[in-house]
Amino acid sequence: FVSLFASVIAPYDPLATDVNAIYAPAFSEGHIFGTDGLGRDLFSRLICSARTSILNAFLIVAIEVVIGVPLGLICGYYRGPLGSIVMSVWDVISAIPPLLLSFILIAVMGKGMMTGIIAIGISYIPLTTKTARSMIMTEKKAGYVEACKSMGFSDARIIFVHILPNIIRPLVHFLCLSCAEMIMNISAFSFIGLTLGDDVIDWGSMLSEGRSMLMTHPSLLFLPILFIFLCTLAFNLLAKQLEGGEQA
């Protein structure tokens, strides 16, 4: 909610500077969390960064869902030569750590917010594909799948109308954990200056700006860390809730 309506909730423009309010302390007049070295309001920057960080994480997961989930469902349902070839290719790609592969893709495509999102999304497609494949391989042994086949239903209908709804909860559980991981990954990339432009802020860029002020103004570093922690914790708790509901 805060990230969606950040532009309404934020009391200041997160990019606006004020030389008369440089390094204002927390709870000073008009600044709940104080300001940074350019007089920019930290509260406004944190909640506007939430919109950027969470949106980027959702976009990365969307790439995984659009490509990885259907591919995993099809490969797991048919398990033919094509599926074996696809999974073999994914095994080779999975031998490269996802973040390292993302670095390589960004080096090829050039740095920027969208290239970073695409690079990280592509790097995690193999894991999503394998997860969806393992889920459908277990579910397709259920009796209702055989009943659907005996009734002459098409494979597409069986996969996406009958099987998919039955694995949606564990799949969403996996995607919630993936969202938490993507927030940390995109923050790490922006921390080293690979993904965002000068006019775009997120928690990673705030960490990068605050690391040199650890001894004098630690809030510049610890506040974005706190927000990253709370957001990833929220996604992990949501995933745990879904897992508990599945077991129940």
N, C-alpha and C positions, 0 to 999 in steps of 0.2 A: 504493500500500500504506500509506504513512504517513498519507495523508488519510483512508483508510477506517478505520484503527484509531487515529486521533488521540486519541480519548478514553482509549484504553488506554496509548498510548505517552507522552502528555503527563504529566510528573511533577507538574504543578499544575493547578488549575482556572484556565483562561485569564482568567476574570473576577475571580478572588480577589485582593484587595489585601492588602498587608503594609507598614504604615507604617515598620516597622523595616528594610526592605530596599529603600528608595527609591533608584533609580538605582544599583543594585549593578553593579559592572563585570562584564565577560565572564569566565567561568571562575571566578567567585567561588563560594563554598560553596553547592552546591545549585542554581546558576543558570548553565547553560552559556553563554547569550548575555547574561546580566545581567537587569536588570529596568527597568521604565519609571518614570515619575513617580509612579505609584500603587503601586509595589512589585509589579506583576504580572510574572510570569515570561515573558520574551520568547520563549524556545524553545517553551513551551506555546502561546503566542498565535500564533506563526508556523505551527506544524503544524496547529492547529485552524483557523486561517484558510485553510490549504490546502484543507481539506475544504469550506469554504464557497465559496471562489473556484472550485475545479474543479467542484464540483457545480453551481454557478450556470452555469458555462460549458457543461456538458453539457446542462443544461435548456434553455438558449438554442438550442444546436445541435439538440436534440430537436425544438423547435418548427420549426426550418428543415426538418428531415428529414420530419416528419409532414405538413407542409403544402406546403413548397416542392418536395421531390423528386417526389412523385406528380403534382403539378400540372405540373412541368416535363416529366416523362416523357409524360404524356398530351398536352400541347400540342405536344411535339416529334414524337410519333408521328403525330398526326392532321393538324396544321398546317392546320386548317380555319378558318372565320370565328371560332369561339369562341376558338380558340387565339390568333388574331391580336388579338382584343379583349383577352384576358387579358394578353398580352405588351405591348400598347400601354398598358394601365393600369400595368403594372410599369415601363414606360419613364418614364411621368410621375412615378411615385413615386420611381424611381431618380434623378430629377433633384434630389431633396432628399437631401443627405448623410445617411447612416444615423444618425449620432450626433445630428444636428440633429432628424431625425424622431423619434428616441427621446426627446429633450428635450420635444418637442411632445406626444408621447403620454403621458409621465409628468406633464406639466403638466395634461393633461386627466383622467387616471385617478387622479392623486395619487401621492405618493412612497411607496416601500415596496419590499421585496425582490422580491415576486412581480410587482408592476407593472413594476419595472425589468427583470426577466427577460422578461416578456411584451412590453414595449415594444421592447427590443433585438432580441428574436427576430422580431417582426413587421417591424422595419426591415430585416432582412437576408433575409427571405423572397424578395424579388424577385431578388437575386443568386443564391441557391440555385436558384430556379426556372430562371433563364437558364442556369446551369451544367448542370443536369440535362437541360435541353432540347437544348443543344448536343451533349451526349454521345450522347443517343439518336438525334438527327438523323444523326449520323455512323454509329452502329452499325446503324441499321435498313436501311442499304444493303448489309449483309453478305448473303452467299448463304443462310445458314441461316434468315434471316428469311423470304425468299421460299419456302424449302422448308417452313417452318412454315405459311405461308399456303396453299400448295398442298395441305397435308395437312388443311386445314380447322380448324386451331387458332383459338381465339377470340383477339381482340385483347388481352384482359386476360391470357391465358396467355402470349402472345408477349411482352408488355411486362414482366410481373413474374416469369415463370418462365424465359424464355429470354434476353431482352435484359439485364434488370437484373443477373443474375450476371456478365455479361461487362463491365459498366461499374462494378462494385462497387469495384474497386481504385482507379481514378481518382476515384471519388466519395468514397471514404474518405480519399484523399489531400487532396481539397478540404476535407473536414470536419475533418481534423486541423489544417489551417491555420486553419480557422474557429474551432476551439477555442482556439488560441493567441491569435487576435484577440479572442475573447470574454472571455478572462481579463483582457486589458488594458482592454477596454471596461468591464467590470463593476467593475474596480478604479478606473477613472477616475470612474465614476458614484458609487461609495461614497466616493471621495476628496473629492468636493464635497457629500456628504451627501444624495444623492438616493435611495438604494436600501435601505440597511440600517437596522435599529432599534438602540437603545442596547444591547440584550442580544445582538447578533449582531456578530461581528468577521470581517473579511477583510483581505487585504493592502492594499486601498485605504484602509480606515479607519485601519489602522496607519500608512500614509503620511501621512494627514491629521493624525494625532496627533503624528507625529515631525517634521513639517516645521519647526515652530517651535523645535526643539531641535537644529538642524543644527550650530551652532557649538559647543555644549557637549556634546551627546551624539549624535554623528552615526550611531551604530549604530541608533538608533531609526528613522532614515530609510533607511539603506542596507541593512539586513537584509531588510525587505520588498521593496525593489527587487531585491535579489539573488535572492530566492525567485521573484518574478515573472519575472525573466530566465531562471532555470533551468527553470522550468515551461514557459514559451513556447518556449524553446530545445528542450526535450524533444519537444514537439509538432511543431516544425518539422523536427527530425531524423527523427522517425517518418514525417512526410509525405515527406521526401526519400528515406527508405528504401523507401517504397511506390512512389514515382516511379521509383526505380532498378530495382525489381523489375518494374514495368510495362514499362520500356524493354528489360530483359533478356528 
